[in-house]
Each structure stands twice: as structure tokens, then as C-alpha cells.
Amino acid sequence: MHPTPNFHISSPPPPPFTHTHTQGNSLRVFLVRPEGFLSGAGFRATYTVEDAACGGELTSAQGRFASPSYPDSYPPSAQCVWTLGSAPGNRVGLSFLAFDLEDSQGCNKDYVEVHRDSAEGPLVGHFCGGEVPSNLTVGNTLWIKFNSDGDGTGGGFVAQYTLRA
């Protein structure tokens, strides 16, 4: 059984939480009204969905993806490839919200590699360590590879993308 976040009526609102142990594509929220509590100002909830898959083709107008097991450390010996694609004439924007990979000389151990168009396309960036890479906006397709070697790990990364006209 996984832990269940538990929030009570309060002001200010409770802090944001990350729930990573759902099955399928749903998260249930139960609202319980205490006895005697008849009315109130209501509530507002927001959410984001991070693609937890290790790689894949992402074509929605915007979204997020993360290293395997994020927000926990990524596993050793992992390799994931994502392709972000929009219609010809459009552009892909990519920004990293969090970035913590094992640092190495030449970024040859754990790294994120970004190419335009495909694995054989022009190199846009090769990143490792703890410095968050700059925002990128390029042509209509980005190919992104995450690689971790068999020795040491880090906190991982979260990236956000937008497909722009």
C-alpha cells in the first residue's frame, strides 16, 4: 500500500504534493465534509502530468517528461530516447525545470543529449552535472537521449516542452 496524502481544511492552503504511485492514468481525490461544516469558499486544485515513460514520441501541444523514477534518483544503466515533433514550419521549445545528473569530464557518463531532427541531426546540446541547461527553441523536431552509466546516479531531471506555431 502506498502512502496517501492527507489534507485538512486550512488557511493558507496545504503545500503542493507529488504523487508518483498511481496505477493507470487516473488519480482519485476524495472530498470529505466534516460533520457540521455546511458551507465555505470552496477550493481550487491544479495538476500537471509528467510522462513517466522512459522515452517515446511526444506530440501534444505541451507537456513534461522526466528521467526514470523522478523525483527519486534515476537508476544506473538506463537509456531513454524521446522525440518531440510538431508540424513542419512550427518550432519546439524545451526547458529544463530541474537538472541533477552525475558530473563527469566530457559528460561521458550520465548525460542528456539533444539533436535537431533525429539522432543523426545537428547536436543542439550535451549536458550533465547540476547546472540547468538554457532554454532551447529549434526546428519542428527534437531528439533527446538520456543515458546513465552503470556507476553512480543523480537526482534526475524534469523537462517541459511546447510545440509552437
N, C-alpha and C positions, 0 to 999 in steps of 0.2 A: 504494500500500500504506500502511495506517495503522500507527502505532506500536503495539506490543504491550507491555502492562505485563509486567514480569518480576520475580517474587519468588522468594526463596530461603528455605530453612529458616533461621529466625532467632528469637531471643527478645530483645526483645519482638517482637510481630507487625509486619509491614510496615504502612505508613500506608494509610489509605483512598485509593482512586483513583476517578476518574470516567472512564468510557469512553464517548465520545459518537459513535463511528464504527461502530456495528453496523448491519447490514442486516437488516431484518425485526424479529421480536420475540424474538430469542434472543442470548445471549452465551455462548460456549463457554469453559469453564475446563478446562484440561488439568493433571492432577496427574502429576508425573513423580517417581518414586522413584529417588534416586541409587543406583548400584551399591553393595552392602554395607549399605545402610540397610534394616533388616529391620522395625523396629517403632518406634513413637513414640506420643505422646499424641493424635495426630490433629490435626484442625483444625476451625475453625468459620468459616463465611462468612455474611455477611448482605448483603442488597441492597435497594435501593429502585428503583422505576421512576418516572421523571418523564415525563409526557406532553409530548413534544416538538412535538406538532402546534400549529399556530397557530390556536387556538380549537377549539371543539367542545362537545358535550354530555357532561358527566361525571356518571355516575350510580352509580359504585361506592361502597361504604361509606366509603372513604377513598382519598386519593391525593395526587399532586403535579402541578403544571404549572408551566411556566416560559416566560419571554419567548423569542422565536425566537433560536436559536443559543446559548442559555445553556449553558455558563458563559462563552462568548465574548460580546463586545458584540453587542447587537441591531442589526439593520440599520436604515437610515433608511427613512422612508415605509412603515412596517409598521402593520397594523391587525389585531388578533385579538380575537375575542369568544368567551368561554367561558360556558356555562350550567351551574350546579351545581344539581341538582334531587333532592329526596327526596320521599317520600310525604307527603301532607297530614297536618298535625299534628306532623311531625318538624321539626328545625331544621338549618341548615347552619352549620358553624363554619369560619372561614377565618383563616389566619395566614400572614404572610409571613416566610420564613426568611432571605431576602436581598433587598435592595431598593436599587438604584442606577440612577436614571433622570436624564436631563438635567434640571437645575433651571431653572425659568422663573417669572417673576412671573405669578401666577394659574394656574400649572400648565397653560398652554395650548399647550405644545409636545409634550413627551413625558410621558405620564401613564397611570395606571391609574384607571379609573372603575368604581365598584361601585354597582349598583342592586338593590333588592329586587324580586323577581318578573320584571322584564323591563326593556328599555331605557327604557320609559316609567314604570317604577315609581319609588318614592321613592329619592332619592340617599342612599346609605349613606356614601360617601366618594369623594374625588377626590384622588389622591396623585401626587407627583413628588419629585424630589430624592433625597437619600440617607438620609433618616430612615425607618426601618422602621415601617410603619403598625401601629397597635394591632390586637390580635386582634378579630375580628368574629364574632358569633353572631346570626343573624337567622332569619326565617321559613324555609319549606321550599324556596325557590328564590333563587339569587343570579345576577345577570347581571354579568359582568366584561368590561370592554373595555380592551385595551392599545393605545395609539396612539403612534407616533413620527413626528415631522415629518421633513422632508427635510434638516434641518440639525442635525448633531451627534447623538451617541448616548451611551449609558452602558453599565454592566456588565450591566444587566438585573435580573430578579427570579426568585425561586422562591417559590411559594405552596403551602401544604399545606391540604387540606380534609378535613372529616369530616362525614358525614351522620348526625345523631343522632336517636334516637327520643325 
